[in-house]
Amino acid sequence: MALDFSGQNLRGRNFKGRQDLAGANFSYADIRGANFTNANLTGANFSHAKAGLQRRWAIFLVLVLWLLSGLSGLIWFVNSYLVSEIFDTSSLGYQIGRWTTLILLVAFLLVTIRPIVEVGVFVVAATFTIAVAGAVGFAIGGAAAGSGVFAVAGAGTFAVAVALIVAAAFAVAGFEALIIAGAFAVAGAFIFARYGILAIAVAFAVGLFSIYIGWRAMKGDEKYFLVCNIAIAFAATGGTSFRGADLTNADFTKATLKSTDFRNTILICSRWHQAKMLDRVRPGKTYLENAQVRQLLITGQGQDNNFYRENLRGINLQSANLADASFIGADLSEANLQDADLSRAKLKQTQLDATDLTGATLTGAYIEDWGITNTTKLHGVRCEYVFMRLPTKEDPDPLRKPDNKQEAFADGEFADFIKPIFDTLDLYHNQGVDPRAIAIAFKNLAENHPEAELEIVAMEKRGDDKILLRAKTAAGSDKSQLSAEYFDDYNQLKALSQSQQLLLVEKSDQIRDLKNMITTALQQPNFYTQGSTIMPQDNSTNISAGRDISGVINLGKISGDVTNTIGQLPESPQTDKPGIKELLTQLQEAISQSADLPETDKADALIQIQALAEAGKSTQELTKQKTAKNAITMLKGIFSGLPAVASIVEAANKLLPAISKLFGLG
């Protein structure tokens, strides 16, 4: 039974390493100064709990800070004295040192108030400047001048030290402690600034400036993130510690968390709704270190936010408003997105392994290459349509699914539509793709490993000359071994001549069909196919191969698709001079009526006619010419084995040169 500590005073209690706290109830408890290091707090309830420093620790730290503030004023004494003595003209050497001190001090202040993008570069540059100036001072004015220049290091130390002290005071005890700490620092300088009004003025100015830096640091100004981090680390000393604890599914709703240590903590699906002072915790490398993410966790409002490549693994965004948010390249694995609104969210390459999307809204989301797995929960997802690519100015609705803009997914249909096939063998070809060699190698692999139950389920063109062949496999198949054997065979087949490959193919319809599907894929600018349907990804064409992988042909359907595509071409403006539309129509008729071509060759030839028709519609000249050249080459290969007197050969010899010329191929 889960332990119940609700409403109890647990200040300073030691729960370090305890493994019996899973599901424990700490709601409304006072856990200031409690130690939960390495404890198992899975599912624990910390709602409305009060964490942070015990009062005696807070008082002790503030007193230490005030003492340090006063002592830091001593550091300024040397600098204020040197500046105040600028107008003492008794020694040129001393004058050089004092003026150098003032100039470098002003430069230090100017640089500090600018955005500190690279703190390390700044420190190195400042140190180098002081070192060089000191050397020059020694060379020109002797020891007095050199020591005066090096005193600027004390000025820098004072300014930074006071800024850190002020920030830490603010982190520990709020604005009042900040003011008092700054006052101690300025007072410390005043006490020793006995050499003139100028020294007092400079001490006062730098003191106020340091207070300003500390205040801005604790307000989240990124220019002073280093000051803020050091101050929070100091303020967390003696505070509530969850370091190394397992807080999976823990609930911190409306808890007060100032001065709490979450370093190395497991925070999978922890809930932070309306948590207080979450910006004052010591987050370590958890997702709590990001200010934007903290705000999202507290409010649940992330609309239009950009989380590009953020590590949000295990985050709890249940019921959050994430409409129009961008998660491109982000890791949302193991996250809780139940009932979240992800309408129009950009989920390109977003990792969603073991993510819970139950009841989430995905209508209009962009899911290009998103990383769902067989552990991604999609039950009850509400989605009318999605886009398979990111939008562009030219195409604001890229690859919409369902394709028909008048249609929408019914309840539960999206999960069935998008459910990926996980046990697949992915065969990626990226150099000199040989369609016939692919077809032969895959057929050989399937015959050699019938237990793998290989079945081609998808094919995708990537780039100009790359293709991915995806095959479903039986559970437990050794994909590494299958892939290695396939590519060994494929590379050997590529080395063979076409005539040698043809001897291996013989009359296999299965190899012929797969080869032609791959060839068609390579001819399209953007191409994706599942099963027997070939879909160019620019949504401008929809070529059906008219057959399945076993070789069953629907010649009538293929011919009808070709006729429809040719019909979309413009007619020739000159009645006595046929254009692409007229020439392709003639060639289609010659193929359909040929008694010399078997049905498989007719189907292959008609697919190439359709590719030519698609090329005729293209507005990109290079793509048009490449597609046309490949299709014409394929047609010549299909007709090459026929008698010269065959009617289709005569028609091809007459029509193909004319078609080539119209495509600018000579």
N, C-alpha and C positions, 0 to 999 in steps of 0.2 A: 504494500500500500504506500502511495506517495506521501512524503512527509509534508506537514503543514506548518509553515512559519509565518503565516499571514498576520500582518499588523504588529509583529513583535519587534522589540528593540534588539537588533543584532550588531550594534556598533562594535567594531574591533574583533568580531568573532572569527575564528580560524576554521575554515572548511577546506583547507588545502588538501588536494588529492582525493577527496571523498568521492566514491563511486555510487553512493546510495541516494543521490539527489535528483535522479531523473524524474521529471514530472513534479518536482517539489513546488509548493506554493509559497512564494515570497511576496505576494501582493501586499501593498501598503506597508511593507516592513521597512525599518530603518537599517540599511546595510552599509552605512558610512564606515569606511575603514575596514570592512570585512575582507577576508582573504579567501577567494575561490580558485586560487591557482591550480591548474590541472584537474579540476573537479569535473565530474560528469553531470552536466546540467541540461541534458537533452529534454526538451519539452517543458522546462521550468517556467513558472509564471512570476515575472518581476513587474507586472503592471502596477503603476502608481508607487513603486518602491523609490526610496531616496538613497542614492549612492553618492560617493565622493569622500571628502575629508571629514574626520571628526573635528569638533570645534577646537579642542586643545591643539590638534595638529595644525589647523588653519591659523590659530593665533601664533603658534611657534614660528611657522613659516613666514608670516607677515612681519614679525619682529626681526627675524633674520634678514629679511629683505630691507627693512628700514635701516638696520645697522649697515648693511652693504651699501645702501644709498648714501648714507653719511660718509662712509669711508671712501666711496668713489669720488666724493667732492675733493678729497685730498689730492687725487690724481690731477684734478684740474688746476690746482694751485700753481704748479710749475708753469703751466701753459698761460694762465691768466696773468701771472707775474711777468713772463717774457713779453706778452703782448702789451702790457701796461708800460713797459720800459722802452717801447719803440722810440719815444721822443727824447730819450737820454742820448745825447750826441757825444758822450765822452769817449766812445770807442767805436771805430768803424767795424771792427770784427763783431762786436756784440750787436750792432745794428743789423748786419747781414743775417745773423742767426735769428733775430727777433722778427724781421720782416719775412724771412723764409717761413718761419713758424706760422705767421698770420696767413700768408698766401696758401700754404698747404692746408691749413685748417679750413679756410673758405672753400678750397677745392674739395676737401673731404665732405663738407656739408652739402655742396651742390651735387656731388655724385650720389650721395646717400639718398637724397630725396627723389632722385630719378629711379625709374623701374630697374630693380636689380635682377636682371634676367639670369646672369651667370655670376653667382656670388663668388665662386672660386676665382674667376678671372679678375673680379674687382679687388679681392684681397691681395692676389699676387701683384696686380698693378700698383696698388697703394703701397705695398711693402717695398717694391722696387723703387718707386718714386721717392719714398722717405730715405731709402738707403743711398740713392744717388745724390739727393739733396744734402744729406748728412756728409757724404764724402766731399762734396763741393764746399760745404761750410767749413770743414776741417782744413781743406786746402787753402781757402781764401782768408778765413778769419781766425784760424786756430781752434783750440779746444773749446773756447766759449761759444763760437759760432756753431761748431758741430753739435755740441750738446743741446744748443737751442733748437736745431732742426730736429734732432731725434726726440725732442720733447713732444713733437706733434703725434708721435705714437701714443704718448700718454693721453693726448686730446682724443684721439680715435678710440682708445680704450675706454675713456670716460663716457663718450657719447654712446658707444655700443653697450657698455656695461649698464648705464642708466636705462637705456631702452629695454634691455633684457629684464632688469629689475622691475621696471614699471610694468612691463607686460606680464611678468610673473605675478606681481601684486594684483593686477587686474584679474588674472586667471584664478588666483586663490580666493580673493575677498572682494572683488568688484571695484567700482570706480573710485570709491572713497580711498581705498588702499593705494590705488594708482596715484592719486593726487598727493597723498601724504609721502609716498616713496619718492616722488619727484621733488617734493618740497625738501625732504631730508638731503637729497643730493645737492640741490641748489644751496641750501643752508651750509652744507659742508664746504662748498666752494667759497661762500661769502666769508665764513669764519677766517679763512686763510688768505682771502684776497684783500690784504691790508695796504696794497700799494697803489690805490687809485680807483677812480670811478670807472675807468675803462675796463679794468679787471672784473669789477662787479658786474658790469653790463654784459661782458662776454660770458661770464659764468652763468648769469641769469638766462641769456639767450640760448646757450647750449643746453641748459637744464630743461627749458621749455621745449626745445626741439626734441630732446630725448623722450620727454613725456609724450609728445605728439607721435613719435615713431612707435612707442610701446602701445599707445592707444589704437593706432591704425593697424598694427600687427594683430591685435586681439579682435579687431573688427573684420578680419579676413582679407586685408590688403595683401595681394600676392607679392608685392614688392618686398615685403618684410616677412615672408613665410618662414625664414630661418629663425627669426626672433620669436615668432609665434610658436613654432615647434619646440624650441628650447624652453620657453615659458610654460607651455602646457606640460612638458615632461617634468619640470621642476614642481609644478602645482599638483601633479598626480602622485608625488612622493607621499606615501602613507595613506593614499586614497583607496577606494574599493578596487580590488584587483581580480580580473577574470583572465589573467594571462595564462595561455595554454589550455583554457577550459573548453569543453564541448558545449556550445550553446545552440545546437541544432534545434530549430523549432521553438526556441525560447521566446517569450513574449515580454517586451519592454514598453508596452503601450502606456503613454503618459508618465513614464518613469523619469526621475531627475538623475542625470548621469554625469554631472560635472566632476572632473578630477578622477576619472575611472580609467583603468588600464585594460585595453582590449588587444594587446599585442599577442600575436600567434594564436588567436582564438578562432575556433571553428564557428562560423556564423551562418551556417546553411539555413535558409528560410527563417531566420530570426525576424521578429516583428518589431518595428520601431515607430508605429503610428503615434504622432503627437508627443514623441519623446522630447524631454526638455534638456537644453544645454548639451546636445549631441556634438556641437562644435568644440566643446571643451574636453573631449575624451582623448586618450592617447591611443590612436587607432592602429599603429603599426602598419603592416602592409595589407590590411583588410580593405574592403570596399568603402569603409567609413572614412578613409583619408581624403576622399573626393567630396568637396563641399557641395557640388551639384547633386551628387548621389545622396548625400545626407538630407538635403532639402526634399528630394523626391521621396525618401523613406518616411520622413516626418509628415509630409502633406499628402502624398499620394498623387500629386499633380506633376506630370512630366510632359504635358502636351507641347509639341514643337521643340523639345530639347534634343540636343545632339550628344549621343553617347558613343561616338566613333571609337571603335577598338577598345572600349573600356572592359576591364575584367569585372564582370558583375556575376560571377559564378556563385550560385547559391543564394542570390538576393530574393527577398520576399516583396513582390509587387502585386499582391493579391488585390483585385478590384481597383488598381491604379488607372489613372487616365493617362494613357500613353499615345493618344491619337496624334498622328503626324510626326511622331518622334523618330529619330534616326538611330538605329542600332547596327549600322554597317560595320562588319568585322568584329562586333562585340561578342563576348562569351557570356551567354545566359544559361549555360548548362546548370542543371539541378535547381534552377530558379522556380519560384512559385508565381505563376502568372494566371492563376485561376480568376476568371471573371474580369480580367484586365481588358481595357479598351485599346486595342492595337490597330484601330482603323487607320488605313493609309500609312502605317508605319513602314519604314524602310528596314527590311530584315535581310539585306544582301549579305551572304557569307556569315550570318549570325549563327553561332553555335548553340544548339538547343538539345544537347544530349541529356536525357532524363529530366527535361523541363516539363512542368505541369501546366498545360494550356487548357485545362478543363473549363469549359464555359466562356473562354476568351472570345473577343470579337476581332476578326481578322479581315473584315470587308475592306477591299481596296488596298490591302497590304502588298508590298513588293517583296517577293520571296525568292529572288534570284540566288541560286546556289546556297540556300539556307541549309544548315546542318542538322536536320532532324534525324533521329535514329529510331530503332525499334523500341526504345524506352521513353520516347517522347509521348506524352499523354495528350491526345487530341479529342477526347470524348466531349461531345456537346459543344464543340467549337461553332460559333455563329459566324457564318461567312457567306455572302452573296456572290462575291467574285474576288479574284486576286489577279495580280500581274506577275508574269514570270521574269520580267526585266525591269530595270530602273527607267523612269521616264526621261525623255529628252524633249527639246523644243520641237523637233520634227515629229516625234511620236510620243504624245503625252500618255497614251494608254497602251503600252507595249505588251504584246502577247497576253491579252486578257483571257482569262479562263472563267466561265465558259466563253468560247469564241464569239458566239452570238450576243451582242450587247443588249438584246431584249430578253435574254435568259439569265437566270440566277440559280445558284445551288440551293436545293431544298434542304430542310433540316437534316443534318447528319451526312449529307452528300460530300461535303468538302473533305472530311476525314477519309472517306473511301477513295476519293479522287487523288488525294495527295499522298496517301500511304505509300511509302517507297518500298522497293524490294531490296531487302538488306543483304540476303545471302546471294550476292552477285559476284561474278568474275569480271573485272574491268580490264579490258585489253585496249591499251592506249597506243596508237600508232602515230608517230610524230616525224618520221623521216621517209620520204619517197614512198607514199602509200601505194601498194599494189593490190587492187581489189580482188583479182583472181587468186593471188597467193593467200590472201586473208580467207577467202571462201574455202579453198582446199585445206588450209591448215586447221580451220575450225571444224570442218567435216571430219578430218582425221582425228582430232582431239575427241570429238563426240563419240566416234566409233571405238577409239581406244579406251575410253572411260565411260561405258554405259551407266555405271553406278553413280556417276556425277549428275546424270539427268540434265545435261546442258541444254539450255533453251534460250535463244536470243530474245531479249525483251526490249532492248533499246539501242539506238545508234545515234551518235551526235557528232556533227562536224565542228571542229574547233580550229579557228584560224584558217589560213588559206589551204593548207595541205596536211591537216591532222584530223584524225577521226578516233572516236571512242566507241568500242563495241562492248556492250554490257550483256552478259549472259547469266541467267538464273542457274543456280546450282543446288544440288541436294544438301540438306543439312549435314555438317561434318566434313564436307569435301575440303581437301587440301588445296586452297586457292593458289598458294605459292608454287606448289609443284605443277598444277595445271597451267599456270601462267608461264612458267619456265619452259615447260614442254611445248606449249603453243608457239612461243617466240623462237625457240630453236628450229622448229619445223618451218615457221613462216620465213625466217631469214634464209634458210636453205632453198625454199621455193622461190624467193625473190631472185636468187642467183641464177635460176634456170631461165632459159630462153622461153619466149611465148609458145613456140611450137612444142617444147618439152612439157610446158604446163598444160597445153591442150591435150596431150596424150594422157596426162593424169586425170583430166576432167572427164574425157570421153563424152558420154551422153548424160551426165548427171544433172538433172534439172535443179536439184537442191543447190549445187555449187553455182550453177548459172544464175539462179535467182538471187542468191546472196551477193554474188559479184556485181550484178546489175544494180541492186539496191545501194551498194557501197559507191559504185560509180556515180549514180544519180545524186547521192549525198554530197560527193565531192564537187559536183557541178553547181550546187546551190550555194548562194552567199552565206546563208545561215540555215542550218538544217538540224532537225531532231526527228527521230522516228521511234515509235513504240509499236510492237507487233507488226502489222502489215501496212500501217498508214504512215506516209512520209510527209512531214510538215516543215516547210521552210520557216525559220523563226521570224522573218520579217512580216509574216502573216499575209503576204501577197499571193501565195500560191498554196495549193493543197493537192499534192500529187499522190494518188493512190496507186500503189504498186499492182493492185488488182489480183493479188495472190498472197498466200501465206508461205511460210518458209519451207513447207513440204512440197511446194510446186503446183498447187491447185490454182488454175488460171481462170480469170473472168475477163475474157477478151472483149466482150461487149462493153463492160464497165470501163476498161482502159480506153477503148476507142471513143466512148462518150466523153470521158474526161478530157481527152486530147481535143475533141471537137469543141468543147466548151472553152478551153484555153485559147485555141486558135481564133475562136470567134471574138475574143477580147482584143485582138490586134486590129489596128486601123487598116482600112482598105487602101490599095494603091491609088494615088491621085490620077494616074494615067491608065486608062482602060486598055491600051495596047501594050503596056509594060507591067507585068505582074510584080507585086511586092512580096514581102515575106509571108503575109497571110495567104496569098494565092498559091505561092510555091509550096508552102507546107501542106495546104489542103490537097494539092495534087499528089504530093509524096505520100500523104496519109492514105489516100485512096488506092494508090499503087501497092502499098504494103498490105492493106486490108484485102485486096483482090488477088494478091499473088498466090499462085498454086505451088510455088517453089519453096516458100518459107513455111517451116513447121510453126505451130502455134506459139511455142516458146520464143522462137526468133521474132515472130510478129509482135509479141508482147514487148520484147526487148527493144525492137525498132520503134514501136509507138511511144515508149517511154522517152526515147531520145528525141522524137518529134515534139513531145510535150516540153522537154527541156529547151529545145530551140524556140518554141513559142514563148516560154517564160523569159528567155534571153531577149526576145524581141520586145518585150514589155519593159525591160530594165532601162533605167535612165543613166546608169553608170557604165561608161564605155568599156573600161577594162574588164569589168565583171561580165558584161554582155559578150565580149569577144572571147574570153576564156571559156565561158559556158558553151558558146556556139562551137568553138574549136573542138572541145572534148566530145560534144554530141556528134558532130560530123565524123570525127575519127572513129567513134563507136559504130556509127551506121556503116561506114566503109568496112569495118571489121566484120560486121554481121553479114554483109552482102558478098564478102570476098570469096567465100567457098562455093558460091553459086555459079552455074554456067553463064558464059558471057552473053548468050542469046536469051537468057531469062528476062521476062518483061520488067521485073523489078530492078534488075541490073541496068537495063537500058534507061529506065526512068531515073534511077539514081545518078547515072553518068551525065544525064542532062540537067537534073535539078540541083544536085549538090554544089556544083561550081557556081551556079547562079545564086544560091543561098549564101555561099561563102563570100561572094562579092558584096552582097547586100550588108553583110556583117563586117565588112572592111577587112576580110581575111585574104584578099588577093584575087 
